[in-house]
Amino acid sequence: PPRSTLFPYTTLFRSEALRNALQHTHGSVCVNLQYAPGRFSLIIDDEGQGMSPATIESGVPGHFGLKGMRERAARIASTLTIESMLGGTHVQLDVPARMAYSEFDTASGLQAWFMARWTRRRISEKEPG
């Protein structure tokens, strides 16, 4: 399950990104949540006019939207990606599993399978044949 301490950050992030998308597009807005073993991702895509590279880099003077999103992502050791082109903007927050999930255990699930397989392979390579 998602970590409860993450909720305020993702809620503020989602609200800001969604508000921006709805404010600046006359097309559709798509929100996607991905719960993967290694990370949680929040993705918002819109069909708007896009943003200039300067706006993506520095935000809008006097506004704290993009700056606040970057600060919140940094507080939870996450990666914020903003890509914009004519015809839309893609905003993605990737939160590592150790921050996203309350019962995250580095020795469970898919990671454990890979580690066990890798360890067996490394041991068998060291054994004299």
C-alpha positions as CSV (number, residue, x, y, z in Angstrom):
1,P,0.0,0.0,0.0
2,P,1.1,3.6,-0.6
3,R,2.9,5.2,2.3
4,S,0.6,7.6,4.2
5,T,3.3,10.3,4.6
6,L,3.5,10.5,0.8
7,F,-0.1,11.4,0.4
8,P,0.2,15.2,1.1
9,Y,3.0,15.5,-1.4
10,T,1.4,13.6,-4.2
11,T,-2.0,15.3,-3.6
12,L,-0.4,18.8,-3.9
13,F,1.7,17.7,-6.9
14,R,-1.4,16.2,-8.6
15,S,-3.5,19.2,-7.9
16,E,-1.0,21.7,-9.2
17,A,-0.1,19.7,-12.3
18,L,-3.8,19.0,-13.1
19,R,-4.8,22.6,-12.5
20,N,-2.0,23.8,-14.9
21,A,-3.1,21.2,-17.5
22,L,-6.8,22.2,-17.3
23,Q,-6.0,25.9,-17.4
24,H,-3.7,25.7,-20.4
25,T,-5.4,23.2,-22.7
26,H,-8.5,23.1,-24.8
27,G,-8.0,19.5,-25.6
28,S,-8.0,16.4,-23.4
29,V,-6.0,15.8,-20.2
30,C,-4.9,12.3,-19.2
31,V,-4.0,11.3,-15.6
32,N,-2.2,8.0,-15.2
33,L,-1.1,6.3,-11.9
34,Q,1.4,3.5,-12.1
35,Y,2.1,1.2,-9.2
36,A,5.3,-0.7,-10.2
37,P,7.5,-2.8,-7.9
38,G,10.3,-0.3,-8.1
39,R,8.4,2.9,-8.2
40,F,5.1,4.8,-8.1
41,S,4.5,7.2,-11.0
42,L,2.0,10.0,-11.4
43,I,1.7,11.1,-15.1
44,I,-0.3,14.0,-16.5
45,D,-0.5,14.6,-20.2
46,D,-2.4,17.4,-21.9
47,E,-3.0,18.5,-25.5
48,G,-2.3,22.2,-24.8
49,Q,-0.1,24.7,-26.4
50,G,3.0,23.5,-24.5
51,M,5.5,25.6,-22.5
52,S,8.7,27.3,-23.6
53,P,12.0,25.8,-22.4
54,A,12.5,29.0,-20.3
55,T,9.2,28.4,-18.5
56,I,10.0,24.8,-17.9
57,E,13.4,25.7,-16.5
58,S,12.5,28.8,-14.3
59,G,8.7,28.8,-14.1
60,V,6.6,32.0,-14.5
61,P,7.8,35.0,-12.5
62,G,5.7,35.5,-9.4
63,H,4.2,32.0,-9.6
64,F,5.3,29.1,-7.5
65,G,3.7,26.2,-9.4
66,L,6.6,24.6,-11.1
67,K,9.0,25.6,-8.4
68,G,6.8,24.1,-5.7
69,M,6.4,20.9,-7.7
70,R,10.2,20.6,-7.9
71,E,10.6,21.3,-4.2
72,R,8.0,18.7,-3.2
73,A,9.6,16.1,-5.5
74,A,13.0,16.7,-4.0
75,R,11.6,16.4,-0.4
76,I,10.4,12.8,-1.2
77,A,13.6,11.9,-3.2
78,S,11.6,11.7,-6.4
79,T,12.2,12.6,-10.0
80,L,10.1,15.2,-11.7
81,T,10.1,15.2,-15.5
82,I,8.5,18.0,-17.6
83,E,8.5,17.7,-21.4
84,S,6.7,20.1,-23.5
85,M,6.2,20.5,-27.2
86,L,3.7,22.2,-29.5
87,G,0.5,20.2,-28.9
88,G,1.0,19.2,-25.3
89,T,2.9,18.8,-22.1
90,H,4.0,15.6,-20.2
91,V,4.5,15.9,-16.5
92,Q,5.7,12.8,-14.6
93,L,6.6,12.3,-11.0
94,D,8.5,9.0,-10.2
95,V,8.7,8.1,-6.6
96,P,11.1,5.3,-5.6
97,A,9.5,2.3,-3.9
98,R,11.3,2.9,-0.7
99,M,9.5,6.2,-0.4
100,A,6.2,5.3,-2.0
101,Y,5.2,2.0,-0.4
102,S,4.6,1.5,3.3
103,E,5.7,-2.2,3.3
104,F,8.6,-1.8,0.9
105,D,11.2,-4.5,1.6
106,T,14.3,-4.6,-0.6
107,A,14.3,-8.4,-0.4
108,S,10.8,-9.1,-1.6
109,G,9.1,-9.7,-4.9
110,L,10.8,-9.2,-8.2
111,Q,13.9,-7.7,-6.7
112,A,14.4,-10.8,-4.6
113,W,14.0,-13.1,-7.6
114,F,16.6,-11.1,-9.6
115,M,19.0,-11.1,-6.6
116,A,18.6,-14.8,-6.0
117,R,19.2,-15.6,-9.7
118,W,22.2,-13.2,-9.9
119,T,23.7,-14.6,-6.7
120,R,23.4,-18.2,-8.0
121,R,24.9,-17.3,-11.3
122,R,27.8,-15.5,-9.6
123,I,28.5,-18.4,-7.3
124,S,28.4,-21.0,-10.1
125,E,30.9,-18.8,-12.1
126,K,33.3,-18.9,-9.2
127,E,33.1,-22.7,-8.7
128,P,35.9,-24.6,-10.4
129,G,34.6,-26.6,-13.3
